[in-house]
């Protein structure tokens, strides 16, 4: 009986992992990459956005300071 081929994609070159992807480029362009990282790290650790209100507020204030409301269609709710 022949062995079934693996459907796993081939491994990628580790050097490729260091290159910023489109998401990274967009976050860096906001000027709030550090605040975004703290906010997402908090959620990853606590699994509850309510426990990350301070980090979310810091990101929100950074977003406004850098004028990102004008360059996107985001609106304060």
C-alpha positions, 0 to 999 in steps of 0.5 A: 500500500503506497504511503499518502503524500503529505499536504503540508506546504514546503518550509520557508526560508527563515530569512523571509520571516524577517521581512515586513509583510503588508500588515506590518507596513500598514501598522508602521505607517500609522506611527502606532506600531508600539502601541498596537503591539502592546495592545495585541500582546495584552489580548494574547496574554489575557484573552479578554479585551476588557482587561486591556482597556488601558492599552486600547486607550493608548493605541486610540490616543496615538491613532488620533495624535498621528491623524489616522482618523483623517486618512482612514474611514474609521470613526469614533463610536 
